Amino acid sequence: MADRPYALRAVPGFHSNVPGIQLAAQTSHNATDEDLQFFQQLGIEWIMLGVEDPELQTVEHYKQFVARFAEYGMQIYRISNHAVHNVPEITLNLPGRDEKVEELMQFIRNLGEAGIRYHTYAHMGNGIWSTGRTTRRGGMSARTLDIKNATGHWGDEIFEGELTHGREYSEDELWENYEYMIRKVAPVAEEAGVFIGIHPDDPPVYALGGIPRCMFGNFAGYKRAMDIADSPNIGVCLCVGCWLEGGKQGMGAGVEEAIHYFGERKKLFKIHFRNVTNPMPEPWTETLMDDGYQDMHKVMQALRAVEFDGAIIPDHIPQILGGNRAGIAYSIAYMRALVQAANNESGGPV
């Protein structure tokens, strides 16, 4: 990789043009040429690609996506496939579990064959929960959650009520289902050369709709899950925003402590960089990075301290005037400044 001299330690197999923390952005597989030029202008090298059409989830299409973004000097870090994670068949051991696990394993093989070395996996049985949207500074629109008045969603499915799947599930059941899945998937990931970062529950901490969020809703659960997986290819996609939703008390550790713990063990594969107004149990709202309760400079300092060199992306950006590109540009600029500051404070990138 003479043209990309820096091998990433966070995700072996990837190489970059610059050392240290890697700025990345999210877009769709049908992004326009102008969209790609926009990312190019922002200095983005890494792309998280959304692919929702199941007919496009093939090695051939992945290679086509890789080639197209390469024309603009960008690499694909992750391809999404909502059909193989956050699925109750796997999480809750519903009919069709083995077929879904096999679909997940084939997806991982396809990524490896296409040269894509990373996948974000989430393990929620009834989706991401929200209350709706509200306004923040200057009238921007942002996602909000009041745990007493919320519904879940994943894809086209809506989850609501006290029992989203007909009964209460025990923590032991969820742990058994996770172990069943991960013991099958981890060897496939190792063979394919793909690293899987597991995303926190959103929101974390609480049981919702009769389903506990005991594995990826707190620090202790994450540590236990990593021990069960016992694989160098299974690690953490640390969503800073989700961790802040739970807060230090709810999660059992602050976000900086989590970064140090997982980073020192080479378990940090990717970072979602966002802020919120406050931790639960009070209702919270997502914010721009400078407008929440967490000092994001300290988060970036922690990432630099553990010599993290994987991708960080802006996530759930509030809607501001100027459209999506305005929010993306603001967020990338803010993150780039924090990366430069953290590097300058520590003697440069690593």
N, C-alpha and C positions, 0 to 999 in steps of 0.2 A: 504493500500500500504506500508506494513512494509519494503519491500525491496527497495522502493523508497520513502523516508520520506518527500520529499519537494514538497508540492502542489504549482503548478505554479499559480500566481495571473494573469498573462497575459492571460492565457487560462485555466479557471477553468475546472477541470476534468482531467487535465494532472498532473502527478507526475514525479519527476526526482531524480536521485541519488545525484546530487550536487545542492546547492542553487545558486541563481543569474542568470546572463545571460547564456543562453544555446547555445553552439556551435552545428551547424547542417550542414548536407551536402545533396546534391542532387544526386539521382541515378535513374536508371530505374528498373522497376519491374522484369526484367530478369537479374539483376546483378548477377555475378558469386559468388561462395563461396569465391574466392580470393578477389573480390571487397569488400565483407562484412568484410573479415579479415583485409583488408587495412583500412577501416573506423574504425574498432575496434582498430587497432594499433594507429590511430590518436586520440583515446579517444572520438570518436563521439557517442553520445547517441541518437540523433534525426536525422531522415531521412525524406527528402522531396521526395516522390516517384512519378516518372513519369509513367503514365499508358495511353498509346495511343490507345491500342486495345479496341474498344467499347464493345467487348464481355467479357472483364474482369472487366467492371464497374458494379460489383454486390457485394452484402453483403458477399456472400460466398467467392469470390476471395479476397475481402479486408481482411477478417479474416485469410485467408491463408497467405497473405502478412505479416500481423501482427505477425503471429506465426513464420514465417521463420526468420524475422529480430530479433525477441525476442530470438532466439537461439544464437544470437551474442551479446545479451545484448542491443539491439537497439529498439527504439520505432518509429513508424510512426507518424509524426507530421501533414503531409499534403499529400493527394493524388491528383494528377492533373487530370483534365478532360477537355480537350480543347473544347469539344463539347458544354459546357454550360457556357462559359464566353468568352468575346471578340467576341460575335456573333451579327452580324448586325440585325438579326431578333428581338433581344431584344433592342439593342442600338438605332436602327433606326425605330423600329416598322414596320418591313417588314412582309410579309405573313409568318405565322408559329410562330408568337411571343408567343401565349399562349401555344403552344406545347413545345417551348423551355423553357419557364418559368416553366412549369410543370416538364420538364426533370431536370431542375436545382433543383427544390424543392425535387424531388425524390432522386437525387444524395445526397443532404444534409441529408435526412432521412437515406439513406444507410450508410453514414459516421457515423452518430450518433449510428446506430445499431451496427456498427463494432467497436465502441469505439474510433473513430478518431474525435477529437474535434475541428479541424480547417480546413478552406478552404480559399485559396487565390482566389479572384475574380477580374477580370479586365473588364473594360467597354468601350473599344475602338471599334469604329464602323468599322475601316479599318486597324486594326493591328498595329504592331510594325514597325517603319520605319528606314531604314538604307541606307547608300550609298554603303557599301561594307566593305572591310578589308584593313588595312594598317599596316605598321610596326612601332614598338616602340623600346624601349631600347634593344639592342643586337639582333635585328631582329625578336622579338616576333611578332605574328600576332594578331591584335585586331580590333574589330568592330569600324567603324567610321560613322559619319553622317555629311553631308553638306545639310542643309535644302533645298537648291536650286536644289539639284540633288539626290533625294532619292525615294525609293519605299517602300511600306508597304507589310507585309506578316503576315499571321496567318494560321498555319497548311500548307496545300498545296496551299492556295489561295494567289495570288499576287494582290496588289492594286497599281495603278499608274495613273498618269494624274491629270488634274485639278478637275475632278468630278469622284470619284471612284464609286459612286452609282447613277449616272445619273443626279444629281441636287445638289444644295446647301441646307444644312439643317440649321435651325436656332437653337440658343442656347435654346430658349423656348421649341422647340420640344424635344431636348435631355433631358432637365430637366423633361419634362412630362413623357418621356419614362422611365427614371430612377425611378421616383416616382412610376409609375405603377408597375414596377418590384419589387422594394425594399419593398413596402407595402405588397406584397404577400409573399416575401421570408423571411422577418425578423421574422414573427411569427413562421414559420416552423423551422427556425434556433433555436429560443428560445426553442421550444418544443423538438427539437432533441438534444439540448445541444451542438450545433456546433457554433463556432465563425468564422465570415467571415471578413477577412482583405482585404480591397479594395486597389489594386495596382495602383500607378500613371500611367498616360499615358506615353508612351515611343515613341517618345519624348513628353514632355509636352508643354504647353503654346500656341502653334500655332494651327490654323485650317489647316488640311491637307486633300486634295482631296475633299474639299467642306464640311468637317465635323468638327465643332468646338471641341476643347479639353478644354471645359470650366468647367467641373466638377472635374476631377482628374488630371488637368494640372496646378493647382495653389492652394495656401493656402486657399483663400476665397471660392473656389469651394468645397474643401474638407469639410470645416466647415459647409457650407450650406447642403452638402450631408449628413453629420452626423446628422444634425438637422432634416432633412426630415425623415431619417430612424428612429430616436428616439428609438433606441434599444440597450441594453447592449451587444448584440451579433453582432452588426455591428460596425466595426472599421477600422483600417488602417494596411495594409501591407506596411510599409514605405521602398520603394526602394531608398536608399541613392543616388545611381547613377542617377536615373531619376530626383531626386530633384536637384542634382548638374548640370544636363544638362540644366535645366531651370535657375538655379542660383537664388540668393537672389532677384535680381531685377525682373526677369521673374516670379518667383513663388510667390512673395509677402512676403516672409519670408525665412530666411536661414534655413538650415537643422537642426541646433541645436535648433533654436526657434521652429520648427515644432515638434521636439522630446519632448521638454518641454511641449508644448501646449497639444499634444495628450497623452503623457505619464501621465501628471498630471490628465487627465480626464479618465484614464484607457481605452484608445482607441488604444493603440499600441499592436498589436497581434503578429507581426513578422517583422523582419528587413532583407532586402537585402543589403549586405555590399559590395560596390564597389566604384570606383573613376573614374573620367574623367579628361581630360586635361584642360578643360575650359568650361564656360557656353556659351550657345547660346546668340546672333545670329551667332557668328563665328562657323565654323565647329569644332566638337570635336571628340575625340577618347577615347575609354575606356582604362584604364590602370590597372596595378597591384596596390594594395592599397597604396603603398608608393610612387607612381610615378605620381599622379594627383595633382590637385590644392587644394584639401581639405585635411586638417590635420585630418586624421582618428582617431587619439588619442582623439581629441576634440569630435568627434561623440560618441566614446565609453564612454567618461566622461559624456556626456549628458545622455546616456542611463543608466549609473550607478546612476546619480543624480536623475532620476525619478524612480529608483528602478525597472527597467524593468527586468523581469525574463523569457521572452519568447525566441524564437529561433532567432538566427542570422545566415545567410548563406552567403558564398562567392558566387558571382553572375557574370555571363558573364566573366569568367576568361580568360584573353588573353592566346593564345597558345604559350607555351614555350617548349624548348627542354626537352625531357624526357617523353612527352605524357601528357595525362590528369591528371594522378596521381601526376605528378610533380607540376603542377599548383595548384591542390587541396591542396597538402601537404604544399606548400609555403603559400597559403592563410589561411589555418586553423592555421598554426603556428603563422602567423602574428596576426591574430585575437585573438588567445589564449594569446599572449603576451600583447596585448592591454587590454583584459579583466583583466588579472592579475594586470597590472599597474593601471587600473582604480579602481579595488577593493582595492589595497594596498593604494592608495591615499585617499580612503574614509572609511578606517577602516574595509575592508573585504567585502565579498559578502552579499547580502540581500536575 
